[in-house]
């Protein structure tokens, strides 16, 4: 005799699959946002952060060092380096 699954037997698997699908959707949304930010930063860098070599001052240096420090925090965390070394 063949056993037929009841709703109560399949519900946990379905719920788990739905949670997994939602997690995947959220992950991909975050990834696409990161990709867009990186694309914008790459374009800004290619344009020398909208500066002209003859007009760069210490404020520009400070701003760029601030950006660099924030990006370093992210890369250190992502790659287990710096204070996030494993």
N, CA, C and O atoms as a DFTB+ gen file, in Angstrom:
344 C
 N C O
     1  1       0.837      -1.167       0.000
     2  2       0.000       0.000       0.000
     3  2       0.890       1.241       0.000
     4  3       1.871       1.298       0.741
     5  1       0.558       2.228      -0.818
     6  2       1.326       3.453      -0.949
     7  2       0.885       4.454       0.101
     8  3      -0.309       4.657       0.324
     9  1       1.862       5.077       0.741
    10  2       1.553       6.103       1.744
    11  2       1.450       7.454       1.053
    12  3       2.340       7.839       0.294
    13  1       0.393       8.154       1.309
    14  2       0.193       9.484       0.742
    15  2       0.458      10.522       1.824
    16  3      -0.129      10.468       2.905
    17  1       1.347      11.464       1.527
    18  2       1.714      12.487       2.512
    19  2       0.539      13.392       2.806
    20  3      -0.212      13.783       1.913
    21  1       0.398      13.714       4.072
    22  2      -0.645      14.649       4.472
    23  2      -0.080      16.061       4.439
    24  3       1.133      16.251       4.358
    25  1      -0.963      17.049       4.501
    26  2      -0.529      18.447       4.515
    27  2       0.435      18.721       5.652
    28  3       1.399      19.465       5.476
    29  1       0.196      18.139       6.810
    30  2       1.061      18.392       7.956
    31  2       2.453      17.820       7.741
    32  3       3.417      18.317       8.324
    33  1       2.576      16.797       6.925
    34  2       3.887      16.206       6.648
    35  2       4.668      17.016       5.617
    36  3       5.898      17.021       5.656
    37  1       4.001      17.688       4.712
    38  2       4.692      18.450       3.666
    39  2       4.870      19.905       4.029
    40  3       5.715      20.575       3.434
    41  1       4.116      20.425       4.977
    42  2       4.179      21.841       5.332
    43  2       5.567      22.296       5.764
    44  3       6.027      23.333       5.287
    45  1       6.259      21.570       6.644
    46  2       7.591      22.046       7.049
    47  2       8.549      22.167       5.866
    48  3       9.316      23.127       5.798
    49  1       8.522      21.234       4.952
    50  2       9.417      21.300       3.799
    51  2       9.052      22.489       2.916
    52  3       9.929      23.202       2.429
    53  1       7.763      22.696       2.713
    54  2       7.327      23.832       1.900
    55  2       7.700      25.143       2.566
    56  3       8.194      26.056       1.905
    57  1       7.471      25.247       3.868
    58  2       7.827      26.454       4.608
    59  2       9.311      26.714       4.556
    60  3       9.745      27.856       4.402
    61  1      10.090      25.663       4.683
    62  2      11.547      25.789       4.608
    63  2      11.980      26.267       3.232
    64  3      12.860      27.119       3.106
    65  1      11.352      25.710       2.200
    66  2      11.677      26.096       0.827
    67  2      11.309      27.559       0.577
    68  3      12.050      28.289      -0.082
    69  1      10.147      27.984       1.116
    70  2       9.737      29.383       0.959
    71  2      10.704      30.323       1.661
    72  3      11.056      31.374       1.126
    73  1      11.139      29.939       2.876
    74  2      12.126      30.758       3.593
    75  2      13.429      30.814       2.819
    76  3      14.064      31.865       2.730
    77  1      13.822      29.686       2.261
    78  2      15.057      29.625       1.484
    79  2      14.958      30.506       0.238
    80  3      15.906      31.212      -0.105
    81  1      13.815      30.461      -0.433
    82  2      13.613      31.298      -1.616
    83  2      13.645      32.776      -1.250
    84  3      14.211      33.588      -1.982
    85  1      13.035      33.129      -0.111
    86  2      13.047      34.520       0.332
    87  2      14.464      34.953       0.690
    88  3      14.868      36.077       0.393
    89  1      15.207      34.072       1.320
    90  2      16.598      34.382       1.657
    91  2      17.416      34.588       0.385
    92  3      18.225      35.512       0.306
    93  1      17.206      33.733      -0.602
    94  2      17.915      33.878      -1.874
    95  2      17.554      35.193      -2.543
    96  3      18.427      35.894      -3.055
    97  1      16.274      35.528      -2.542
    98  2      15.836      36.800      -3.136
    99  2      16.496      37.988      -2.432
   100  3      16.964      38.922      -3.084
   101  1      16.528      37.945      -1.100
   102  2      17.137      39.037      -0.334
   103  2      18.640      39.104      -0.590
   104  3      19.204      40.190      -0.724
   105  1      19.282      37.944      -0.657
   106  2      20.722      37.880      -0.938
   107  2      21.023      38.491      -2.300
   108  3      21.929      39.315      -2.429
   109  1      20.266      38.088      -3.312
   110  2      20.497      38.595      -4.664
   111  2      20.217      40.089      -4.757
   112  3      20.920      40.803      -5.472
   113  1      19.211      40.569      -4.054
   114  2      18.917      42.008      -4.055
   115  2      20.095      42.779      -3.464
   116  3      20.494      43.813      -4.000
   117  1      20.651      42.278      -2.360
   118  2      21.814      42.928      -1.741
   119  2      23.019      42.874      -2.671
   120  3      23.751      43.854      -2.803
   121  1      23.226      41.725      -3.315
   122  2      24.349      41.569      -4.239
   123  2      24.228      42.538      -5.409
   124  3      25.214      43.169      -5.789
   125  1      23.042      42.663      -5.982
   126  2      22.846      43.577      -7.113
   127  2      23.076      45.023      -6.690
   128  3      23.615      45.820      -7.457
   129  1      22.665      45.361      -5.466
   130  2      22.909      46.713      -4.962
   131  2      24.405      46.965      -4.790
   132  3      24.904      48.033      -5.143
   133  1      25.117      45.978      -4.246
   134  2      26.575      46.104      -4.105
   135  2      27.222      46.265      -5.473
   136  3      28.089      47.121      -5.650
   137  1      26.808      45.451      -6.441
   138  2      27.358      45.555      -7.799
   139  2      27.142      46.951      -8.378
   140  3      28.038      47.502      -9.016
   141  1      25.963      47.523      -8.160
   142  2      25.658      48.867      -8.669
   143  2      26.540      49.914      -7.992
   144  3      27.048      50.820      -8.652
   145  1      26.722      49.792      -6.680
   146  2      27.583      50.730      -5.947
   147  2      29.018      50.629      -6.448
   148  3      29.674      51.648      -6.665
   149  1      29.506      49.408      -6.631
   150  2      30.876      49.227      -7.118
   151  2      31.053      49.802      -8.520
   152  3      32.092      50.384      -8.832
   153  1      30.044      49.639      -9.353
   154  2      30.083      50.196     -10.707
   155  2      30.163      51.721     -10.660
   156  3      30.930      52.335     -11.401
   157  1      29.364      52.323      -9.781
   158  2      29.390      53.790      -9.643
   159  2      30.744      54.258      -9.106
   160  3      31.292      55.248      -9.590
   161  1      31.282      53.555      -8.114
   162  2      32.589      53.931      -7.560
   163  2      33.698      53.783      -8.593
   164  3      34.605      54.612      -8.655
   165  1      33.629      52.737      -9.398
   166  2      34.628      52.538     -10.450
   167  2      34.583      53.687     -11.450
   168  3      35.627      54.190     -11.866
   169  1      33.391      54.100     -11.832
   170  2      33.252      55.220     -12.770
   171  2      33.755      56.520     -12.135
   172  3      34.419      57.316     -12.799
   173  1      33.444      56.737     -10.862
   174  2      33.908      57.939     -10.172
   175  2      35.432      57.948     -10.062
   176  3      36.063      58.991     -10.233
   177  1      36.014      56.798      -9.780
   178  2      37.473      56.685      -9.700
   179  2      38.112      56.957     -11.062
   180  3      39.133      57.640     -11.143
   181  1      37.521      56.429     -12.120
   182  2      38.045      56.651     -13.472
   183  2      38.047      58.138     -13.819
   184  3      38.863      58.601     -14.615
   185  1      37.120      58.877     -13.208
   186  2      37.028      60.320     -13.418
   187  2      37.814      61.078     -12.336
   188  3      37.603      62.273     -12.127
   189  1      38.719      60.369     -11.655
   190  2      39.554      60.954     -10.595
   191  2      38.715      61.645      -9.521
   192  3      39.067      62.707      -9.008
   193  1      37.594      60.999      -9.203
   194  2      36.698      61.502      -8.162
   195  2      36.302      62.955      -8.411
   196  3      36.220      63.773      -7.494
   197  1      36.061      63.237      -9.680
   198  2      35.590      64.549     -10.145
   199  2      36.517      65.680      -9.712
   200  3      36.062      66.770      -9.367
   201  1      37.806      65.415      -9.734
   202  2      38.787      66.453      -9.423
   203  2      39.657      66.698     -10.648
   204  3      39.728      65.870     -11.557
   205  1      40.300      67.823     -10.654
   206  2      41.270      68.164     -11.700
   207  2      42.627      68.258     -11.018
   208  3      42.742      68.880      -9.962
   209  1      43.655      67.652     -11.601
   210  2      44.969      67.636     -10.947
   211  2      45.464      69.003     -10.480
   212  3      46.133      69.096      -9.451
   213  1      45.152      70.043     -11.206
   214  2      45.619      71.386     -10.828
   215  2      44.816      71.993      -9.685
   216  3      45.198      73.030      -9.142
   217  1      43.713      71.360      -9.315
   218  2      42.837      71.929      -8.288
   219  2      42.776      71.091      -7.004
   220  3      42.035      71.433      -6.083
   221  1      43.538      70.007      -6.935
   222  2      43.496      69.135      -5.764
   223  2      44.107      69.848      -4.559
   224  3      45.186      70.435      -4.633
   225  1      43.364      69.774      -3.435
   226  2      43.880      70.354      -2.197
   227  2      43.811      69.287      -1.100
   228  3      43.423      68.146      -1.352
   229  1      44.197      69.681       0.129
   230  2      44.234      68.724       1.227
   231  2      42.839      68.230       1.601
   232  3      42.699      67.136       2.148
   233  1      41.822      69.008       1.318
   234  2      40.457      68.550       1.548
   235  2      40.127      67.348       0.674
   236  3      39.484      66.399       1.121
   237  1      40.577      67.400      -0.585
   238  2      40.365      66.275      -1.504
   239  2      41.101      65.033      -1.004
   240  3      40.583      63.920      -1.083
   241  1      42.307      65.236      -0.491
   242  2      43.098      64.116       0.050
   243  2      42.361      63.503       1.237
   244  3      42.250      62.281       1.344
   245  1      41.860      64.361       2.129
   246  2      41.123      63.866       3.289
   247  2      39.876      63.095       2.906
   248  3      39.584      62.044       3.476
   249  1      39.141      63.621       1.939
   250  2      37.931      62.944       1.472
   251  2      38.269      61.580       0.895
   252  3      37.607      60.589       1.206
   253  1      39.292      61.525       0.058
   254  2      39.678      60.256      -0.556
   255  2      40.183      59.267       0.491
   256  3      39.901      58.073       0.399
   257  1      40.925      59.751       1.484
   258  2      41.382      58.860       2.554
   259  2      40.206      58.337       3.383
   260  3      40.241      57.204       3.862
   261  1      39.185      59.146       3.549
   262  2      37.974      58.699       4.245
   263  2      37.305      57.565       3.456
   264  3      36.940      56.537       4.028
   265  1      37.150      57.758       2.148
   266  2      36.575      56.705       1.297
   267  2      37.415      55.437       1.386
   268  3      36.883      54.336       1.534
   269  1      38.723      55.601       1.296
   270  2      39.639      54.454       1.325
   271  2      39.497      53.688       2.636
   272  3      39.456      52.458       2.639
   273  1      39.422      54.419       3.755
   274  2      39.302      53.767       5.060
   275  2      38.004      52.962       5.160
   276  3      38.001      51.847       5.681
   277  1      36.913      53.524       4.664
   278  2      35.633      52.808       4.699
   279  2      35.686      51.550       3.825
   280  3      35.189      50.494       4.216
   281  1      36.284      51.674       2.657
   282  2      36.410      50.512       1.773
   283  2      37.336      49.467       2.378
   284  3      37.101      48.269       2.220
   285  1      38.386      49.903       3.067
   286  2      39.308      48.979       3.723
   287  2      38.575      48.187       4.811
   288  3      38.812      46.990       4.970
   289  1      37.688      48.850       5.559
   290  2      36.892      48.143       6.567
   291  2      36.093      47.018       5.919
   292  3      36.025      45.905       6.442
   293  1      35.498      47.322       4.787
   294  2      34.684      46.332       4.083
   295  2      35.551      45.188       3.577
   296  3      35.210      44.022       3.778
   297  1      36.672      45.501       2.920
   298  2      37.505      44.434       2.375
   299  2      38.161      43.617       3.483
   300  3      38.297      42.400       3.355
   301  1      38.569      44.269       4.566
   302  2      39.135      43.521       5.692
   303  2      38.109      42.521       6.228
   304  3      38.450      41.374       6.518
   305  1      36.861      42.954       6.358
   306  2      35.807      42.072       6.840
   307  2      35.533      40.942       5.842
   308  3      35.408      39.780       6.230
   309  1      35.441      41.287       4.568
   310  2      35.117      40.298       3.535
   311  2      36.215      39.250       3.360
   312  3      35.928      38.085       3.087
   313  1      37.472      39.668       3.519
   314  2      38.591      38.761       3.269
   315  2      39.288      38.288       4.541
   316  3      40.312      37.609       4.469
   317  1      38.741      38.640       5.707
   318  2      39.334      38.213       6.963
   319  2      40.725      38.777       7.177
   320  3      41.631      38.071       7.620
   321  1      40.889      40.055       6.858
   322  2      42.189      40.708       6.992
   323  2      42.113      41.804       8.041
   324  3      41.046      42.075       8.591
   325  1      43.270      42.444       8.320
   326  2      43.304      43.545       9.279
   327  2      42.746      43.101      10.620
   328  3      43.070      42.019      11.108
   329  1      41.899      43.950      11.219
   330  2      41.342      43.610      12.523
   331  2      40.375      42.428      12.460
   332  3      39.984      41.884      13.493
   333  1      39.994      42.035      11.248
   334  2      39.088      40.894      11.064
   335  2      39.847      39.627      10.690
   336  3      39.240      38.645      10.263
   337  1      41.168      39.641      10.845
   338  2      41.972      38.463      10.484
   339  2      41.491      37.246      11.251
   340  3      41.181      37.313      12.441
   341  1      41.439      36.164      10.555
   342  2      40.929      34.907      11.150
   343  2      42.052      34.089      11.707
   344  3      41.820      33.005      12.243
